[in-house]
């Protein structure tokens, strides 16, 4: 079985959203390995000197136990166009390192920057992020039919900053813009993607 991974934002020595990462880490270990007791990841992460200034990605690889923790500089990838792709029977409830099925779908993006996956007729995620869409009344919505329960998505829902909604390809025209969110990128960090830049 592939190892699993948590990817955590570290900026200028500060660890972001750690409670949500610990919660998902422990739930995954419980679901797959029936492992316990819970682990507080903040007790396991020691930020090296070189990663205390600037933006870094902390990557925790694990199964029943933590196998590796490393840090690498992070640079935001600009995504401006998306290709709608049918995800078929893809399941990605847990964040495995092995992403072969997603990578195979990504090969269909053509000249677009990324894919936006559709499953059972409903919008889900891109290859590397959950999404949010802004309605005409400026309310942000995230698809209720996500593939991965992202930590940033959970934080924004709990904070009341976004709402869940069933979204289909046919209803995309009701929204003004789309943005990507994940553990490394917040709402204001990414480019606004026009609905007209989502290609069928």
Kinemage of the C-alpha trace (Angstrom):
@kinemage 1
@onewidth
@group {chain A} dominant
@subgroup {mainchain}
@vectorlist {calphas} color= white
{ca unk a 1} P 0.000 0.000 0.000
{ca unk a 2} L 1.169 3.513 -0.794
{ca unk a 3} L 2.242 5.751 2.048
{ca unk a 4} L -0.020 8.679 2.889
{ca unk a 5} L 0.961 12.320 3.110
{ca unk a 6} L 0.079 15.522 4.899
{ca unk a 7} L 1.243 18.747 3.279
{ca unk a 8} L 1.419 21.653 5.706
{ca unk a 9} L 2.075 25.343 5.107
{ca unk a 10} L 4.970 26.908 7.006
{ca unk a 11} L 5.564 30.619 6.549
{ca unk a 12} L 8.290 32.557 8.373
{ca unk a 13} L 8.478 29.804 10.973
{ca unk a 14} L 4.718 29.625 11.611
{ca unk a 15} L 2.839 26.355 11.056
{ca unk a 16} L -0.640 26.873 9.574
{ca unk a 17} L -3.870 24.994 10.235
{ca unk a 18} L -2.081 22.341 12.270
{ca unk a 19} L -5.178 21.244 14.224
{ca unk a 20} L -6.972 20.334 10.988
{ca unk a 21} L -3.944 18.418 9.715
{ca unk a 22} L -3.649 16.519 12.993
{ca unk a 23} L -7.352 15.678 12.842
{ca unk a 24} L -7.125 14.304 9.290
{ca unk a 25} L -3.859 12.496 10.035
{ca unk a 26} L -5.393 10.725 13.022
{ca unk a 27} L -8.676 9.939 11.260
{ca unk a 28} L -6.792 8.412 8.323
{ca unk a 29} L -4.633 6.272 10.637
{ca unk a 30} L -7.780 5.141 12.449
{ca unk a 31} L -9.720 4.422 9.234
{ca unk a 32} L -6.978 2.464 7.475
{ca unk a 33} L -4.838 0.975 10.251
{ca unk a 34} L -7.110 1.205 13.295
{ca unk a 35} L -4.166 3.029 14.868
{ca unk a 36} L -4.202 5.093 18.048
{ca unk a 37} L -3.804 6.998 20.278
{ca unk a 38} L -4.135 10.394 18.501
{ca unk a 39} L -0.966 12.297 17.624
{ca unk a 40} L -0.536 16.071 17.820
{ca unk a 41} L 1.531 16.863 14.741
{ca unk a 42} L 2.743 20.123 16.259
{ca unk a 43} L 4.764 17.979 18.679
{ca unk a 44} L 6.421 16.151 15.773
{ca unk a 45} L 7.370 19.047 13.515
{ca unk a 46} L 10.713 20.694 14.160
{ca unk a 47} L 11.301 23.505 11.670
{ca unk a 48} L 14.937 23.565 10.482
{ca unk a 49} L 16.797 26.861 10.408
{ca unk a 50} L 16.684 27.126 6.612
{ca unk a 51} L 12.877 26.898 6.629
{ca unk a 52} L 12.216 29.624 9.194
{ca unk a 53} L 12.174 32.457 6.664
{ca unk a 54} L 9.900 32.454 3.641
{ca unk a 55} L 7.218 30.037 2.466
{ca unk a 56} L 7.833 26.302 2.817
{ca unk a 57} L 5.907 23.094 2.341
{ca unk a 58} L 6.230 20.645 5.208
{ca unk a 59} L 5.581 17.126 3.917
{ca unk a 60} L 4.799 14.313 6.361
{ca unk a 61} L 4.835 10.802 4.921
{ca unk a 62} L 3.204 8.130 7.064
{ca unk a 63} L 1.335 4.870 7.443
{ca unk a 64} L 0.601 3.650 10.949
{ca unk a 65} L 3.593 5.759 12.003
{ca unk a 66} L 5.350 8.853 10.656
{ca unk a 67} L 8.058 7.719 8.240
{ca unk a 68} L 9.500 11.005 7.011
{ca unk a 69} L 9.204 14.768 7.490
{ca unk a 70} L 10.851 17.179 5.094
{ca unk a 71} L 10.643 20.822 4.059
{ca unk a 72} L 10.900 22.382 0.617
{ca unk a 73} L 10.463 25.953 -0.660
{ca unk a 74} L 7.026 26.555 -2.130
{ca unk a 75} L 6.219 28.603 -5.201
{ca unk a 76} L 2.606 29.100 -6.226
{ca unk a 77} L 1.740 27.646 -9.616
{ca unk a 78} L -0.513 29.913 -11.640
{ca unk a 79} L -3.681 28.219 -12.864
{ca unk a 80} L -5.830 30.215 -15.293
{ca unk a 81} L -7.628 27.588 -17.394
{ca unk a 82} L -9.307 24.283 -16.519
{ca unk a 83} L -10.505 21.319 -18.573
{ca unk a 84} L -13.605 19.440 -17.379
{ca unk a 85} L -12.792 15.724 -17.187
{ca unk a 86} L -14.997 12.785 -16.200
{ca unk a 87} L -13.282 11.150 -13.212
{ca unk a 88} L -15.090 7.845 -13.691
{ca unk a 89} L -14.886 5.667 -10.576
{ca unk a 90} L -11.950 7.562 -9.033
{ca unk a 91} L -11.852 7.433 -5.220
{ca unk a 92} L -9.503 9.692 -3.246
{ca unk a 93} L -10.937 9.844 0.265
{ca unk a 94} L -7.465 9.589 1.786
{ca unk a 95} L -4.386 11.502 0.678
{ca unk a 96} L -2.106 8.778 -0.675
{ca unk a 97} L 1.286 9.584 -2.167
{ca unk a 98} L 0.375 7.377 -5.129
{ca unk a 99} L -1.702 9.587 -7.433
{ca unk a 100} L -1.390 7.514 -10.609
{ca unk a 101} L -5.107 7.628 -11.457
{ca unk a 102} L -5.238 11.405 -11.050
{ca unk a 103} L -2.048 11.789 -13.089
{ca unk a 104} L -3.615 9.719 -15.878
{ca unk a 105} L -6.634 12.031 -15.933
{ca unk a 106} L -4.307 15.044 -15.902
{ca unk a 107} L -2.855 13.883 -19.216
{ca unk a 108} L -6.192 14.877 -20.772
{ca unk a 109} L -5.852 18.571 -19.901
{ca unk a 110} L -4.604 19.496 -23.354
{ca unk a 111} L -3.494 23.132 -23.445
{ca unk a 112} L -5.284 23.964 -20.177
{ca unk a 113} L -3.342 24.453 -16.949
{ca unk a 114} L -5.209 21.822 -14.924
{ca unk a 115} L -8.298 19.614 -14.900
{ca unk a 116} L -11.589 20.003 -13.047
{ca unk a 117} L -12.959 16.551 -12.322
{ca unk a 118} L -16.605 15.565 -12.630
{ca unk a 119} L -17.949 12.484 -10.877
{ca unk a 120} L -21.508 11.182 -11.135
{ca unk a 121} L -22.452 14.369 -12.960
{ca unk a 122} L -21.166 16.686 -10.216
{ca unk a 123} L -18.181 19.009 -9.981
{ca unk a 124} L -15.480 17.839 -7.554
{ca unk a 125} L -11.832 19.012 -7.366
{ca unk a 126} L -8.889 19.901 -9.579
{ca unk a 127} L -5.855 17.602 -9.647
{ca unk a 128} L -4.331 19.333 -6.641
{ca unk a 129} L -6.960 21.485 -4.939
{ca unk a 130} L -10.513 21.881 -3.761
{ca unk a 131} L -12.400 24.697 -5.441
{ca unk a 132} L -14.692 27.532 -4.424
{ca unk a 133} L -17.047 29.483 -6.682
{ca unk a 134} L -18.444 32.973 -6.142
{ca unk a 135} L -22.161 33.453 -6.767
{ca unk a 136} L -23.794 36.687 -7.979
{ca unk a 137} L -24.539 37.642 -4.352
{ca unk a 138} L -20.782 37.256 -3.566
{ca unk a 139} L -21.296 34.111 -1.480
{ca unk a 140} L -18.527 31.544 -1.925
{ca unk a 141} L -19.594 27.925 -2.453
{ca unk a 142} L -17.590 24.700 -2.525
{ca unk a 143} L -18.876 21.516 -4.157
{ca unk a 144} L -20.468 19.093 -1.711
{ca unk a 145} L -19.201 16.317 -3.991
{ca unk a 146} L -15.478 16.769 -3.229
{ca unk a 147} L -12.995 13.921 -3.759
{ca unk a 148} L -10.675 14.848 -0.878
{ca unk a 149} L -11.765 16.521 2.343
{ca unk a 150} L -9.143 19.251 2.256
{ca unk a 151} L -7.964 20.902 5.460
{ca unk a 152} L -8.315 24.439 4.071
{ca unk a 153} L -11.814 23.592 2.838
{ca unk a 154} L -12.769 22.331 6.300
{ca unk a 155} L -11.343 25.439 7.975
{ca unk a 156} L -13.239 27.800 5.671
{ca unk a 157} L -16.491 25.864 6.150
{ca unk a 158} L -16.100 25.876 9.938
{ca unk a 159} L -15.337 29.601 9.815
{ca unk a 160} L -18.520 30.289 7.840
{ca unk a 161} L -16.559 31.839 4.980
{ca unk a 162} L -17.809 29.322 2.405
{ca unk a 163} L -20.883 27.107 2.046
{ca unk a 164} L -21.411 23.651 0.519
{ca unk a 165} L -23.558 23.182 -2.551
{ca unk a 166} L -24.176 20.561 -5.245
{ca unk a 167} L -22.638 21.982 -8.425
{ca unk a 168} L -22.971 20.454 -11.878
{ca unk a 169} L -21.241 21.392 -15.137
{ca unk a 170} L -24.538 22.894 -16.281
{ca unk a 171} L -24.770 25.199 -13.266
{ca unk a 172} L -21.265 26.693 -13.609
{ca unk a 173} L -22.712 29.619 -15.547
{ca unk a 174} L -24.491 30.792 -12.385
{ca unk a 175} L -21.150 31.714 -10.809
{ca unk a 176} L -18.895 34.714 -11.383
{ca unk a 177} L -15.504 33.176 -10.715
{ca unk a 178} L -13.639 30.148 -9.406
{ca unk a 179} L -10.619 29.908 -7.134
{ca unk a 180} L -8.464 27.040 -5.923
{ca unk a 181} L -7.821 26.292 -2.254
{ca unk a 182} L -5.582 23.781 -0.536
{ca unk a 183} L -3.280 23.606 2.455
{ca unk a 184} L -0.756 25.892 0.769
{ca unk a 185} L -3.108 28.412 -0.837
{ca unk a 186} L -5.859 30.564 0.637
{ca unk a 187} L -8.673 32.375 -1.153
{ca unk a 188} L -6.686 35.531 -1.800
{ca unk a 189} L -3.519 33.708 -2.929
{ca unk a 190} L -4.724 32.410 -6.286
{ca unk a 191} L -5.810 33.906 -9.562
{ca unk a 192} L -9.497 34.369 -10.187
{ca unk a 193} L -10.503 31.883 -12.881
{ca unk a 194} L -13.367 33.038 -15.076
{ca unk a 195} L -16.082 30.451 -15.676
{ca unk a 196} L -15.500 31.075 -19.385
{ca unk a 197} L -11.981 29.681 -18.872
{ca unk a 198} L -13.385 26.251 -17.942
{ca unk a 199} L -13.394 24.154 -21.108
{ca unk a 200} L -15.633 21.162 -21.772
